[in-house]
Amino acid sequence: MALMITDECINCDVCEPECPNGAISQGPEIYVIDPAKCTECVGHFDEPQCVAVCPVSCIPLNPDHVETKEALQEKYQRLTAQKRSG
């Protein structure tokens, strides 16, 4: 499952640099997570780094993007292959 940032976000800027996939960016009002790039840090870390550093706990699982650990691992492999070739 990809993660999402809720409207409790205080725009503290700590999550964006922690994302190894570059999935987090500043949206119109709060930070947003691109579900196509979010692997919940599978392949990089044991836990999602954005969740670990968020001071207001506003980064839950996104129910609109349900994925298994295997699917997240496949996405990680695709994303890292793109980085190497691009």
N, C-alpha and C positions, 0 to 999 in steps of 0.2 A: 504494500500500500504506500503510495506517496504521502508525504506530509503536507500540511497546509498551515498558513499563518492566519490566526483569527483577528478580529477587530480589537482585541485587547492589546495588540502590538503597540509598543510605545516608541517605535522607530529609534531604538538605542544603537543600532548599527553593529551589534556584536555577532549576529548570526551569519550575515552575508560572507565575511571572509573565512568563516569556518567550513563552508560547504565545499567539499572536494570536487564536486561536479559542476559548480557554477550555476546551480539551480535556483539560487535566491537572488532576487533583484528588487530594487525599489519600485514599488507600484505607484499609482496615482496618490494614494493616501497612506498606505502601509507597505511593508515588505511583502513580496509574494514568492511562492515556490512554483517553479515550472515542473509539473508532474512528469513530463517527458524526460527530465534530467534527474529527478529525485530517485535515489536508490535507498533512502534511509541509511545511507553510508555503508550499505552492504558492499563488501569488496575493499573498503577503505578502513573502517573502524568497527568496533563491536557494538556501538550505539550511535544514534544520530547526533552529530556534533552540534547542530543548531539547537536541538532540544536540551542538550547538556549545558549550553551557555546561556539560554534564554532566561532572563531574570524574572519574567512575568508568566512563564509557563503557558504561552499562547500558541504552541506548535503541536497540535494533535495529528492523528492519522486522518487522511482525507477519505471519507467514505465513498466519494465519487471515483476514486482510483484504487480499487482493491487489487492487490498483487501478492502473489506468494513470494517466499524467500527465493525460490528458484527463479521466478520471473524477475525479481530485483537483481539477482546475480547475472542473469542474461543481459539485462539492461546495462549493468555496470560494465560487462565485457564489451558490449556494443559501443558504449560511450568512450571507454579507454582505447578501443581500436580506432575510433574516429579521431581521437586526439593524436594518436601516433601517426596516422596517415594524413592528417590535415594539418 
